[in-house]
Structure formats: C-alpha cells, structure tokens
C-alpha cells in the first residue's frame, strides 16, 4: 500500500514539474536590437524588374531557337 502511494506521489510530482521546465526564462530583446526596415527603393525595384524582363525575353528567344 505504501509503495503504491509513494509511486503515485512520485509520478504526480514528476508531471507537475514538466510545465515549470517548459517555461522560457530568456529576457525579451531590447528595442535597440530590433532590425529596422528601410523603405523600399522603387527606382531600384523597377531597374531590377526591367533586367529580369530582358533576361526572360532572351530565354524565350533561346527556347524558340531550340524548338
């Protein structure tokens, strides 16, 4: 009888300790450490888009030659 109560108490104690171990204790990051995003550069985006379109056009022309 005592062994059964002892085993039950140990199992209960071990399961009650699990949520305590799962908690994170790390401090939240400081506001200064956060990465600040810059506003997107529309002119640079347009330039890259034009280059990509030219590349796609060349690729399509090469594919047409292969066919």
N, C-alpha and C positions, 0 to 999 in steps of 0.2 A: 504494500500500500504506500509506504513512504517513497519507494523508488518511483512509482507512478506519479506521485505528486511532484517529486523532485524533477523528473523528466519533463512533465508538463510545465513546471516553472521555468526550466532552462529553455525550452522551446519558445515559450511566451516571451522571455527576456531577449532571446536572440532575434525574434521577429520584431520586437519593439525597437531594437537598436538599428535596424535597417534604414528606416526613414531618416534617422539622425545622421547616418553616414552619407546618405544621398544628397544632403543639402550642400550647396556650394557656398564656400566661405570667401571667395575672391571678391575683392572690392570692385565697385563699378569703375570703369575707366574715367579718367579726368576729362573734362570738357576740352582742355587744350590738346589732348592727344587725339581727338577725333579728326578724321580726314575731311578737309573742306573741299567740296566740289567746285570746280570752276565752271563758269557759264560756257556752253558750247560755242565754238567759233564757227559761225555759219559760212563764212567765206572758205575756211579750210575744208569744211564738210563738202561744199559744192565742188571744190577743186578735186577732192578725192573721188567724189561721185563721177565727175567727168572722166577721170582717169580710169575708173572701173568700167564705165560705159565703153570707152575706147578699147580696153582690153577685151571686153566681151564681144565687141564688134569684130576684132581681129580673130578671136577664137571661132566665131561663127563662120567667118570667111575661110579659115583653115579647114573647118569641118565640111564646108561646101566643096572645097577642092578635093578632099578625100573621097567624098561620095561620087 
